[in-house]
């Protein structure tokens, strides 16, 4: 069966995210092209919402690639921190912060906060036919969990070693889940499962 969309530019340079997107979009998109492969620099994320930043990044990539483009904006919202780090999740500890830097700051910020330290991952995906697409296509997902007292696991990326899901004997961090298991229940997996009808709409309008 032919993919619904032959080629799609992705507004991301995050290797972990690109691996996840490749698995989630298998069969839906023929060629997934990272914007970095086209020499497109990342857009400055200046919006205050996940929706705003996803659209900003998708339109930026579409404008410079002259092609349909997809972007996601995702992050961690921690109840005890008033929803932070939110849209600043990737740069919580600074513009050039590593995942380890962000995780250390998160644990320091929650020092003394008792369990359960409730949090959620959120993801918004924007898909545009072109930079001025008047009807961008959006998909959303969220995943409820808790922040662990210390990192566990070696998989995933970002805050995955600190984000606990399940309960009791089944409690694990995202970094302890296998890739297929994570995709089946994660915030990004939820959002991408909405993409089949979205991509069909895009293909009809191409």
PyMOL CGO cylinders between C-alpha atoms (Angstrom):
from pymol import cmd
from pymol.cgo import CYLINDER

trace = [
    CYLINDER, 0.00, 0.00, 0.00, 1.41, 3.40, -0.99, 0.3, 1, 1, 1, 1, 1, 1,
    CYLINDER, 1.41, 3.40, -0.99, 2.02, 5.93, 1.82, 0.3, 1, 1, 1, 1, 1, 1,
    CYLINDER, 2.02, 5.93, 1.82, -0.58, 8.66, 2.25, 0.3, 1, 1, 1, 1, 1, 1,
    CYLINDER, -0.58, 8.66, 2.25, 2.08, 11.33, 1.78, 0.3, 1, 1, 1, 1, 1, 1,
    CYLINDER, 2.08, 11.33, 1.78, 5.23, 10.74, -0.34, 0.3, 1, 1, 1, 1, 1, 1,
    CYLINDER, 5.23, 10.74, -0.34, 7.45, 13.32, 1.41, 0.3, 1, 1, 1, 1, 1, 1,
    CYLINDER, 7.45, 13.32, 1.41, 7.25, 15.33, 4.60, 0.3, 1, 1, 1, 1, 1, 1,
    CYLINDER, 7.25, 15.33, 4.60, 9.75, 17.75, 6.14, 0.3, 1, 1, 1, 1, 1, 1,
    CYLINDER, 9.75, 17.75, 6.14, 10.10, 17.48, 9.93, 0.3, 1, 1, 1, 1, 1, 1,
    CYLINDER, 10.10, 17.48, 9.93, 10.99, 20.57, 11.94, 0.3, 1, 1, 1, 1, 1, 1,
    CYLINDER, 10.99, 20.57, 11.94, 13.25, 18.85, 14.45, 0.3, 1, 1, 1, 1, 1, 1,
    CYLINDER, 13.25, 18.85, 14.45, 16.92, 18.01, 14.92, 0.3, 1, 1, 1, 1, 1, 1,
    CYLINDER, 16.92, 18.01, 14.92, 16.42, 15.98, 18.12, 0.3, 1, 1, 1, 1, 1, 1,
    CYLINDER, 16.42, 15.98, 18.12, 17.72, 12.47, 17.31, 0.3, 1, 1, 1, 1, 1, 1,
    CYLINDER, 17.72, 12.47, 17.31, 15.51, 10.77, 19.91, 0.3, 1, 1, 1, 1, 1, 1,
    CYLINDER, 15.51, 10.77, 19.91, 12.42, 12.53, 18.65, 0.3, 1, 1, 1, 1, 1, 1,
    CYLINDER, 12.42, 12.53, 18.65, 13.28, 11.77, 15.02, 0.3, 1, 1, 1, 1, 1, 1,
    CYLINDER, 13.28, 11.77, 15.02, 13.65, 8.07, 15.83, 0.3, 1, 1, 1, 1, 1, 1,
    CYLINDER, 13.65, 8.07, 15.83, 10.23, 8.07, 17.49, 0.3, 1, 1, 1, 1, 1, 1,
    CYLINDER, 10.23, 8.07, 17.49, 8.63, 9.95, 14.60, 0.3, 1, 1, 1, 1, 1, 1,
    CYLINDER, 8.63, 9.95, 14.60, 10.12, 7.55, 12.06, 0.3, 1, 1, 1, 1, 1, 1,
    CYLINDER, 10.12, 7.55, 12.06, 8.56, 4.58, 13.87, 0.3, 1, 1, 1, 1, 1, 1,
    CYLINDER, 8.56, 4.58, 13.87, 5.21, 6.29, 14.40, 0.3, 1, 1, 1, 1, 1, 1,
    CYLINDER, 5.21, 6.29, 14.40, 4.90, 7.48, 10.79, 0.3, 1, 1, 1, 1, 1, 1,
    CYLINDER, 4.90, 7.48, 10.79, 6.00, 4.21, 9.15, 0.3, 1, 1, 1, 1, 1, 1,
    CYLINDER, 6.00, 4.21, 9.15, 3.57, 3.42, 6.35, 0.3, 1, 1, 1, 1, 1, 1,
    CYLINDER, 3.57, 3.42, 6.35, 1.99, 6.87, 6.46, 0.3, 1, 1, 1, 1, 1, 1,
    CYLINDER, 1.99, 6.87, 6.46, 4.84, 8.87, 4.92, 0.3, 1, 1, 1, 1, 1, 1,
    CYLINDER, 4.84, 8.87, 4.92, 7.20, 7.74, 2.17, 0.3, 1, 1, 1, 1, 1, 1,
    CYLINDER, 7.20, 7.74, 2.17, 10.19, 9.98, 2.95, 0.3, 1, 1, 1, 1, 1, 1,
    CYLINDER, 10.19, 9.98, 2.95, 10.64, 11.76, 6.25, 0.3, 1, 1, 1, 1, 1, 1,
    CYLINDER, 10.64, 11.76, 6.25, 13.17, 14.58, 5.78, 0.3, 1, 1, 1, 1, 1, 1,
    CYLINDER, 13.17, 14.58, 5.78, 14.67, 16.35, 8.83, 0.3, 1, 1, 1, 1, 1, 1,
    CYLINDER, 14.67, 16.35, 8.83, 14.91, 20.09, 8.20, 0.3, 1, 1, 1, 1, 1, 1,
    CYLINDER, 14.91, 20.09, 8.20, 18.60, 19.96, 9.11, 0.3, 1, 1, 1, 1, 1, 1,
    CYLINDER, 18.60, 19.96, 9.11, 19.22, 17.77, 6.04, 0.3, 1, 1, 1, 1, 1, 1,
    CYLINDER, 19.22, 17.77, 6.04, 18.00, 20.70, 3.93, 0.3, 1, 1, 1, 1, 1, 1,
    CYLINDER, 18.00, 20.70, 3.93, 20.16, 23.24, 5.74, 0.3, 1, 1, 1, 1, 1, 1,
    CYLINDER, 20.16, 23.24, 5.74, 17.17, 24.77, 7.52, 0.3, 1, 1, 1, 1, 1, 1,
    CYLINDER, 17.17, 24.77, 7.52, 18.03, 26.24, 10.93, 0.3, 1, 1, 1, 1, 1, 1,
    CYLINDER, 18.03, 26.24, 10.93, 15.64, 25.74, 13.85, 0.3, 1, 1, 1, 1, 1, 1,
    CYLINDER, 15.64, 25.74, 13.85, 13.00, 28.38, 14.41, 0.3, 1, 1, 1, 1, 1, 1,
    CYLINDER, 13.00, 28.38, 14.41, 13.15, 30.48, 17.56, 0.3, 1, 1, 1, 1, 1, 1,
    CYLINDER, 13.15, 30.48, 17.56, 10.35, 29.24, 19.82, 0.3, 1, 1, 1, 1, 1, 1,
    CYLINDER, 10.35, 29.24, 19.82, 8.74, 32.48, 20.95, 0.3, 1, 1, 1, 1, 1, 1,
    CYLINDER, 8.74, 32.48, 20.95, 5.14, 31.38, 21.56, 0.3, 1, 1, 1, 1, 1, 1,
    CYLINDER, 5.14, 31.38, 21.56, 3.64, 30.81, 25.02, 0.3, 1, 1, 1, 1, 1, 1,
    CYLINDER, 3.64, 30.81, 25.02, 1.76, 27.59, 24.15, 0.3, 1, 1, 1, 1, 1, 1,
    CYLINDER, 1.76, 27.59, 24.15, 2.58, 24.19, 22.69, 0.3, 1, 1, 1, 1, 1, 1,
    CYLINDER, 2.58, 24.19, 22.69, 0.11, 24.89, 19.88, 0.3, 1, 1, 1, 1, 1, 1,
    CYLINDER, 0.11, 24.89, 19.88, 1.74, 28.21, 19.03, 0.3, 1, 1, 1, 1, 1, 1,
    CYLINDER, 1.74, 28.21, 19.03, 5.27, 26.82, 18.95, 0.3, 1, 1, 1, 1, 1, 1,
    CYLINDER, 5.27, 26.82, 18.95, 4.28, 23.74, 16.91, 0.3, 1, 1, 1, 1, 1, 1,
    CYLINDER, 4.28, 23.74, 16.91, 2.66, 25.96, 14.27, 0.3, 1, 1, 1, 1, 1, 1,
    CYLINDER, 2.66, 25.96, 14.27, 5.56, 28.42, 14.28, 0.3, 1, 1, 1, 1, 1, 1,
    CYLINDER, 5.56, 28.42, 14.28, 8.08, 25.61, 13.68, 0.3, 1, 1, 1, 1, 1, 1,
    CYLINDER, 8.08, 25.61, 13.68, 5.98, 23.90, 10.99, 0.3, 1, 1, 1, 1, 1, 1,
    CYLINDER, 5.98, 23.90, 10.99, 5.43, 27.15, 9.03, 0.3, 1, 1, 1, 1, 1, 1,
    CYLINDER, 5.43, 27.15, 9.03, 9.13, 28.03, 9.29, 0.3, 1, 1, 1, 1, 1, 1,
    CYLINDER, 9.13, 28.03, 9.29, 10.17, 24.64, 7.86, 0.3, 1, 1, 1, 1, 1, 1,
    CYLINDER, 10.17, 24.64, 7.86, 7.52, 24.77, 5.12, 0.3, 1, 1, 1, 1, 1, 1,
    CYLINDER, 7.52, 24.77, 5.12, 8.58, 28.27, 4.08, 0.3, 1, 1, 1, 1, 1, 1,
    CYLINDER, 8.58, 28.27, 4.08, 12.25, 27.35, 3.66, 0.3, 1, 1, 1, 1, 1, 1,
    CYLINDER, 12.25, 27.35, 3.66, 11.70, 23.84, 2.25, 0.3, 1, 1, 1, 1, 1, 1,
    CYLINDER, 11.70, 23.84, 2.25, 8.85, 24.80, -0.12, 0.3, 1, 1, 1, 1, 1, 1,
    CYLINDER, 8.85, 24.80, -0.12, 7.09, 21.63, 1.00, 0.3, 1, 1, 1, 1, 1, 1,
    CYLINDER, 7.09, 21.63, 1.00, 4.57, 20.25, 3.46, 0.3, 1, 1, 1, 1, 1, 1,
    CYLINDER, 4.57, 20.25, 3.46, 6.02, 20.24, 6.95, 0.3, 1, 1, 1, 1, 1, 1,
    CYLINDER, 6.02, 20.24, 6.95, 5.31, 18.78, 10.35, 0.3, 1, 1, 1, 1, 1, 1,
    CYLINDER, 5.31, 18.78, 10.35, 6.40, 19.96, 13.78, 0.3, 1, 1, 1, 1, 1, 1,
    CYLINDER, 6.40, 19.96, 13.78, 5.60, 18.90, 17.28, 0.3, 1, 1, 1, 1, 1, 1,
    CYLINDER, 5.60, 18.90, 17.28, 5.99, 20.83, 20.47, 0.3, 1, 1, 1, 1, 1, 1,
    CYLINDER, 5.99, 20.83, 20.47, 5.95, 18.80, 23.61, 0.3, 1, 1, 1, 1, 1, 1,
    CYLINDER, 5.95, 18.80, 23.61, 6.94, 19.18, 27.19, 0.3, 1, 1, 1, 1, 1, 1,
    CYLINDER, 6.94, 19.18, 27.19, 6.51, 18.31, 30.82, 0.3, 1, 1, 1, 1, 1, 1,
    CYLINDER, 6.51, 18.31, 30.82, 4.04, 20.04, 33.14, 0.3, 1, 1, 1, 1, 1, 1,
    CYLINDER, 4.04, 20.04, 33.14, 4.63, 19.50, 36.87, 0.3, 1, 1, 1, 1, 1, 1,
    CYLINDER, 4.63, 19.50, 36.87, 1.75, 20.36, 39.20, 0.3, 1, 1, 1, 1, 1, 1,
    CYLINDER, 1.75, 20.36, 39.20, 3.95, 21.37, 42.16, 0.3, 1, 1, 1, 1, 1, 1,
    CYLINDER, 3.95, 21.37, 42.16, 5.80, 23.82, 39.88, 0.3, 1, 1, 1, 1, 1, 1,
    CYLINDER, 5.80, 23.82, 39.88, 2.63, 25.48, 38.58, 0.3, 1, 1, 1, 1, 1, 1,
    CYLINDER, 2.63, 25.48, 38.58, 2.89, 23.71, 35.22, 0.3, 1, 1, 1, 1, 1, 1,
    CYLINDER, 2.89, 23.71, 35.22, 6.58, 24.39, 34.66, 0.3, 1, 1, 1, 1, 1, 1,
    CYLINDER, 6.58, 24.39, 34.66, 8.75, 23.69, 32.75, 0.3, 1, 1, 1, 1, 1, 1,
    CYLINDER, 8.75, 23.69, 32.75, 6.00, 23.50, 30.08, 0.3, 1, 1, 1, 1, 1, 1,
    CYLINDER, 6.00, 23.50, 30.08, 7.02, 25.07, 26.77, 0.3, 1, 1, 1, 1, 1, 1,
    CYLINDER, 7.02, 25.07, 26.77, 10.49, 25.65, 28.24, 0.3, 1, 1, 1, 1, 1, 1,
    CYLINDER, 10.49, 25.65, 28.24, 11.06, 21.93, 28.91, 0.3, 1, 1, 1, 1, 1, 1,
    CYLINDER, 11.06, 21.93, 28.91, 13.97, 21.55, 26.46, 0.3, 1, 1, 1, 1, 1, 1,
    CYLINDER, 13.97, 21.55, 26.46, 15.70, 24.65, 27.84, 0.3, 1, 1, 1, 1, 1, 1,
    CYLINDER, 15.70, 24.65, 27.84, 14.63, 24.50, 31.49, 0.3, 1, 1, 1, 1, 1, 1,
    CYLINDER, 14.63, 24.50, 31.49, 18.25, 24.75, 32.66, 0.3, 1, 1, 1, 1, 1, 1,
    CYLINDER, 18.25, 24.75, 32.66, 19.29, 27.15, 29.90, 0.3, 1, 1, 1, 1, 1, 1,
    CYLINDER, 19.29, 27.15, 29.90, 19.39, 27.53, 26.12, 0.3, 1, 1, 1, 1, 1, 1,
    CYLINDER, 19.39, 27.53, 26.12, 22.18, 24.97, 25.67, 0.3, 1, 1, 1, 1, 1, 1,
    CYLINDER, 22.18, 24.97, 25.67, 21.14, 22.65, 28.50, 0.3, 1, 1, 1, 1, 1, 1,
    CYLINDER, 21.14, 22.65, 28.50, 21.54, 18.89, 28.12, 0.3, 1, 1, 1, 1, 1, 1,
    CYLINDER, 21.54, 18.89, 28.12, 18.89, 16.37, 29.17, 0.3, 1, 1, 1, 1, 1, 1,
    CYLINDER, 18.89, 16.37, 29.17, 20.98, 15.67, 32.27, 0.3, 1, 1, 1, 1, 1, 1,
    CYLINDER, 20.98, 15.67, 32.27, 21.12, 19.38, 33.14, 0.3, 1, 1, 1, 1, 1, 1,
    CYLINDER, 21.12, 19.38, 33.14, 17.33, 19.67, 32.86, 0.3, 1, 1, 1, 1, 1, 1,
    CYLINDER, 17.33, 19.67, 32.86, 16.76, 16.55, 34.94, 0.3, 1, 1, 1, 1, 1, 1,
    CYLINDER, 16.76, 16.55, 34.94, 19.08, 17.77, 37.69, 0.3, 1, 1, 1, 1, 1, 1,
    CYLINDER, 19.08, 17.77, 37.69, 17.30, 21.13, 37.85, 0.3, 1, 1, 1, 1, 1, 1,
    CYLINDER, 17.30, 21.13, 37.85, 13.90, 19.44, 37.95, 0.3, 1, 1, 1, 1, 1, 1,
    CYLINDER, 13.90, 19.44, 37.95, 14.92, 17.25, 40.89, 0.3, 1, 1, 1, 1, 1, 1,
    CYLINDER, 14.92, 17.25, 40.89, 16.43, 20.25, 42.69, 0.3, 1, 1, 1, 1, 1, 1,
    CYLINDER, 16.43, 20.25, 42.69, 13.24, 22.27, 42.11, 0.3, 1, 1, 1, 1, 1, 1,
    CYLINDER, 13.24, 22.27, 42.11, 11.16, 19.47, 43.64, 0.3, 1, 1, 1, 1, 1, 1,
    CYLINDER, 11.16, 19.47, 43.64, 13.39, 18.88, 46.67, 0.3, 1, 1, 1, 1, 1, 1,
    CYLINDER, 13.39, 18.88, 46.67, 11.15, 18.42, 49.71, 0.3, 1, 1, 1, 1, 1, 1,
    CYLINDER, 11.15, 18.42, 49.71, 7.96, 17.99, 47.67, 0.3, 1, 1, 1, 1, 1, 1,
    CYLINDER, 7.96, 17.99, 47.67, 6.29, 14.76, 48.86, 0.3, 1, 1, 1, 1, 1, 1,
    CYLINDER, 6.29, 14.76, 48.86, 5.13, 11.97, 46.59, 0.3, 1, 1, 1, 1, 1, 1,
    CYLINDER, 5.13, 11.97, 46.59, 3.12, 11.62, 44.46, 0.3, 1, 1, 1, 1, 1, 1,
    CYLINDER, 3.12, 11.62, 44.46, 4.70, 14.45, 42.49, 0.3, 1, 1, 1, 1, 1, 1,
    CYLINDER, 4.70, 14.45, 42.49, 2.08, 14.59, 39.76, 0.3, 1, 1, 1, 1, 1, 1,
    CYLINDER, 2.08, 14.59, 39.76, 3.02, 15.63, 36.25, 0.3, 1, 1, 1, 1, 1, 1,
    CYLINDER, 3.02, 15.63, 36.25, 1.92, 15.20, 32.66, 0.3, 1, 1, 1, 1, 1, 1,
    CYLINDER, 1.92, 15.20, 32.66, 3.61, 15.08, 29.31, 0.3, 1, 1, 1, 1, 1, 1,
    CYLINDER, 3.61, 15.08, 29.31, 1.83, 17.04, 26.58, 0.3, 1, 1, 1, 1, 1, 1,
    CYLINDER, 1.83, 17.04, 26.58, 2.33, 17.00, 22.82, 0.3, 1, 1, 1, 1, 1, 1,
    CYLINDER, 2.33, 17.00, 22.82, 0.84, 19.08, 20.01, 0.3, 1, 1, 1, 1, 1, 1,
    CYLINDER, 0.84, 19.08, 20.01, 1.59, 18.25, 16.38, 0.3, 1, 1, 1, 1, 1, 1,
    CYLINDER, 1.59, 18.25, 16.38, 1.09, 20.77, 13.58, 0.3, 1, 1, 1, 1, 1, 1,
    CYLINDER, 1.09, 20.77, 13.58, 1.06, 19.77, 9.92, 0.3, 1, 1, 1, 1, 1, 1,
    CYLINDER, 1.06, 19.77, 9.92, 0.91, 22.43, 7.20, 0.3, 1, 1, 1, 1, 1, 1,
    CYLINDER, 0.91, 22.43, 7.20, 0.65, 22.14, 3.43, 0.3, 1, 1, 1, 1, 1, 1,
    CYLINDER, 0.65, 22.14, 3.43, 2.67, 25.34, 3.03, 0.3, 1, 1, 1, 1, 1, 1,
    CYLINDER, 2.67, 25.34, 3.03, 3.86, 28.30, 5.12, 0.3, 1, 1, 1, 1, 1, 1,
    CYLINDER, 3.86, 28.30, 5.12, 0.60, 30.21, 4.77, 0.3, 1, 1, 1, 1, 1, 1,
    CYLINDER, 0.60, 30.21, 4.77, -1.74, 27.23, 5.10, 0.3, 1, 1, 1, 1, 1, 1,
    CYLINDER, -1.74, 27.23, 5.10, -5.00, 28.80, 6.38, 0.3, 1, 1, 1, 1, 1, 1,
    CYLINDER, -5.00, 28.80, 6.38, -6.20, 25.52, 7.90, 0.3, 1, 1, 1, 1, 1, 1,
    CYLINDER, -6.20, 25.52, 7.90, -3.26, 23.82, 9.63, 0.3, 1, 1, 1, 1, 1, 1,
    CYLINDER, -3.26, 23.82, 9.63, -3.91, 20.32, 10.91, 0.3, 1, 1, 1, 1, 1, 1,
    CYLINDER, -3.91, 20.32, 10.91, -3.41, 19.74, 14.63, 0.3, 1, 1, 1, 1, 1, 1,
    CYLINDER, -3.41, 19.74, 14.63, -3.23, 16.61, 16.77, 0.3, 1, 1, 1, 1, 1, 1,
    CYLINDER, -3.23, 16.61, 16.77, -2.83, 16.45, 20.56, 0.3, 1, 1, 1, 1, 1, 1,
    CYLINDER, -2.83, 16.45, 20.56, -1.92, 13.95, 23.24, 0.3, 1, 1, 1, 1, 1, 1,
    CYLINDER, -1.92, 13.95, 23.24, -1.25, 13.93, 26.99, 0.3, 1, 1, 1, 1, 1, 1,
    CYLINDER, -1.25, 13.93, 26.99, 0.09, 11.36, 29.43, 0.3, 1, 1, 1, 1, 1, 1,
    CYLINDER, 0.09, 11.36, 29.43, -0.40, 11.51, 33.20, 0.3, 1, 1, 1, 1, 1, 1,
    CYLINDER, -0.40, 11.51, 33.20, 2.36, 10.36, 35.54, 0.3, 1, 1, 1, 1, 1, 1,
    CYLINDER, 2.36, 10.36, 35.54, 4.62, 11.31, 38.43, 0.3, 1, 1, 1, 1, 1, 1,
    CYLINDER, 4.62, 11.31, 38.43, 8.18, 12.55, 38.92, 0.3, 1, 1, 1, 1, 1, 1,
    CYLINDER, 8.18, 12.55, 38.92, 10.48, 9.96, 40.45, 0.3, 1, 1, 1, 1, 1, 1,
    CYLINDER, 10.48, 9.96, 40.45, 12.89, 10.71, 43.29, 0.3, 1, 1, 1, 1, 1, 1,
    CYLINDER, 12.89, 10.71, 43.29, 15.85, 9.67, 41.11, 0.3, 1, 1, 1, 1, 1, 1,
    CYLINDER, 15.85, 9.67, 41.11, 16.35, 8.79, 37.42, 0.3, 1, 1, 1, 1, 1, 1,
    CYLINDER, 16.35, 8.79, 37.42, 15.90, 5.17, 36.30, 0.3, 1, 1, 1, 1, 1, 1,
    CYLINDER, 15.90, 5.17, 36.30, 16.33, 3.47, 32.94, 0.3, 1, 1, 1, 1, 1, 1,
    CYLINDER, 16.33, 3.47, 32.94, 18.47, 4.03, 29.86, 0.3, 1, 1, 1, 1, 1, 1,
    CYLINDER, 18.47, 4.03, 29.86, 15.90, 4.41, 27.05, 0.3, 1, 1, 1, 1, 1, 1,
    CYLINDER, 15.90, 4.41, 27.05, 14.12, 7.44, 25.64, 0.3, 1, 1, 1, 1, 1, 1,
    CYLINDER, 14.12, 7.44, 25.64, 15.32, 11.01, 25.99, 0.3, 1, 1, 1, 1, 1, 1,
    CYLINDER, 15.32, 11.01, 25.99, 14.52, 14.25, 27.82, 0.3, 1, 1, 1, 1, 1, 1,
    CYLINDER, 14.52, 14.25, 27.82, 12.77, 13.71, 31.15, 0.3, 1, 1, 1, 1, 1, 1,
    CYLINDER, 12.77, 13.71, 31.15, 11.99, 10.04, 30.43, 0.3, 1, 1, 1, 1, 1, 1,
    CYLINDER, 11.99, 10.04, 30.43, 14.22, 8.69, 33.26, 0.3, 1, 1, 1, 1, 1, 1,
    CYLINDER, 14.22, 8.69, 33.26, 12.20, 10.72, 35.78, 0.3, 1, 1, 1, 1, 1, 1,
    CYLINDER, 12.20, 10.72, 35.78, 8.64, 10.30, 34.46, 0.3, 1, 1, 1, 1, 1, 1,
    CYLINDER, 8.64, 10.30, 34.46, 6.93, 7.38, 36.21, 0.3, 1, 1, 1, 1, 1, 1,
    CYLINDER, 6.93, 7.38, 36.21, 3.82, 5.63, 34.92, 0.3, 1, 1, 1, 1, 1, 1,
    CYLINDER, 3.82, 5.63, 34.92, 1.82, 2.65, 36.15, 0.3, 1, 1, 1, 1, 1, 1,
    CYLINDER, 1.82, 2.65, 36.15, 1.58, 1.72, 39.80, 0.3, 1, 1, 1, 1, 1, 1,
    CYLINDER, 1.58, 1.72, 39.80, 2.77, -0.80, 42.35, 0.3, 1, 1, 1, 1, 1, 1,
    CYLINDER, 2.77, -0.80, 42.35, 4.89, -3.57, 40.88, 0.3, 1, 1, 1, 1, 1, 1,
    CYLINDER, 4.89, -3.57, 40.88, 4.12, -2.25, 37.38, 0.3, 1, 1, 1, 1, 1, 1,
    CYLINDER, 4.12, -2.25, 37.38, 5.52, 1.22, 38.08, 0.3, 1, 1, 1, 1, 1, 1,
    CYLINDER, 5.52, 1.22, 38.08, 8.26, 2.17, 35.64, 0.3, 1, 1, 1, 1, 1, 1,
    CYLINDER, 8.26, 2.17, 35.64, 9.78, 5.31, 34.18, 0.3, 1, 1, 1, 1, 1, 1,
    CYLINDER, 9.78, 5.31, 34.18, 9.45, 6.07, 30.48, 0.3, 1, 1, 1, 1, 1, 1,
    CYLINDER, 9.45, 6.07, 30.48, 13.14, 5.24, 30.15, 0.3, 1, 1, 1, 1, 1, 1,
    CYLINDER, 13.14, 5.24, 30.15, 12.40, 1.71, 31.39, 0.3, 1, 1, 1, 1, 1, 1,
    CYLINDER, 12.40, 1.71, 31.39, 9.77, 1.07, 28.70, 0.3, 1, 1, 1, 1, 1, 1,
    CYLINDER, 9.77, 1.07, 28.70, 10.55, -0.58, 25.38, 0.3, 1, 1, 1, 1, 1, 1,
    CYLINDER, 10.55, -0.58, 25.38, 10.15, 1.60, 22.29, 0.3, 1, 1, 1, 1, 1, 1,
    CYLINDER, 10.15, 1.60, 22.29, 6.97, -0.12, 21.06, 0.3, 1, 1, 1, 1, 1, 1,
    CYLINDER, 6.97, -0.12, 21.06, 5.41, -0.08, 24.52, 0.3, 1, 1, 1, 1, 1, 1,
    CYLINDER, 5.41, -0.08, 24.52, 6.18, 3.60, 24.91, 0.3, 1, 1, 1, 1, 1, 1,
    CYLINDER, 6.18, 3.60, 24.91, 4.76, 4.50, 21.48, 0.3, 1, 1, 1, 1, 1, 1,
    CYLINDER, 4.76, 4.50, 21.48, 1.54, 2.65, 22.30, 0.3, 1, 1, 1, 1, 1, 1,
    CYLINDER, 1.54, 2.65, 22.30, 0.73, 4.80, 25.33, 0.3, 1, 1, 1, 1, 1, 1,
    CYLINDER, 0.73, 4.80, 25.33, 2.82, 7.98, 25.21, 0.3, 1, 1, 1, 1, 1, 1,
    CYLINDER, 2.82, 7.98, 25.21, 1.62, 11.53, 24.61, 0.3, 1, 1, 1, 1, 1, 1,
    CYLINDER, 1.62, 11.53, 24.61, 3.39, 11.59, 21.24, 0.3, 1, 1, 1, 1, 1, 1,
    CYLINDER, 3.39, 11.59, 21.24, 2.00, 8.18, 20.30, 0.3, 1, 1, 1, 1, 1, 1,
    CYLINDER, 2.00, 8.18, 20.30, -1.52, 9.38, 21.12, 0.3, 1, 1, 1, 1, 1, 1,
    CYLINDER, -1.52, 9.38, 21.12, -1.10, 12.44, 18.94, 0.3, 1, 1, 1, 1, 1, 1,
    CYLINDER, -1.10, 12.44, 18.94, 0.34, 10.50, 16.02, 0.3, 1, 1, 1, 1, 1, 1,
    CYLINDER, 0.34, 10.50, 16.02, -2.50, 8.00, 16.06, 0.3, 1, 1, 1, 1, 1, 1,
    CYLINDER, -2.50, 8.00, 16.06, -4.68, 10.93, 15.03, 0.3, 1, 1, 1, 1, 1, 1,
    CYLINDER, -4.68, 10.93, 15.03, -2.47, 11.50, 11.98, 0.3, 1, 1, 1, 1, 1, 1,
    CYLINDER, -2.47, 11.50, 11.98, -3.81, 8.82, 9.64, 0.3, 1, 1, 1, 1, 1, 1,
    CYLINDER, -3.81, 8.82, 9.64, -7.04, 10.75, 8.93, 0.3, 1, 1, 1, 1, 1, 1,
    CYLINDER, -7.04, 10.75, 8.93, -5.07, 14.01, 9.04, 0.3, 1, 1, 1, 1, 1, 1,
    CYLINDER, -5.07, 14.01, 9.04, -2.62, 12.78, 6.42, 0.3, 1, 1, 1, 1, 1, 1,
    CYLINDER, -2.62, 12.78, 6.42, -5.49, 11.46, 4.30, 0.3, 1, 1, 1, 1, 1, 1,
    CYLINDER, -5.49, 11.46, 4.30, -7.00, 14.95, 4.35, 0.3, 1, 1, 1, 1, 1, 1,
    CYLINDER, -7.00, 14.95, 4.35, -3.65, 16.41, 3.33, 0.3, 1, 1, 1, 1, 1, 1,
    CYLINDER, -3.65, 16.41, 3.33, -3.26, 13.92, 0.48, 0.3, 1, 1, 1, 1, 1, 1,
    CYLINDER, -3.26, 13.92, 0.48, -6.73, 14.71, -0.88, 0.3, 1, 1, 1, 1, 1, 1,
    CYLINDER, -6.73, 14.71, -0.88, -5.87, 18.40, -0.93, 0.3, 1, 1, 1, 1, 1, 1,
    CYLINDER, -5.87, 18.40, -0.93, -2.45, 17.96, -2.52, 0.3, 1, 1, 1, 1, 1, 1,
]
cmd.load_cgo(trace, "trace")
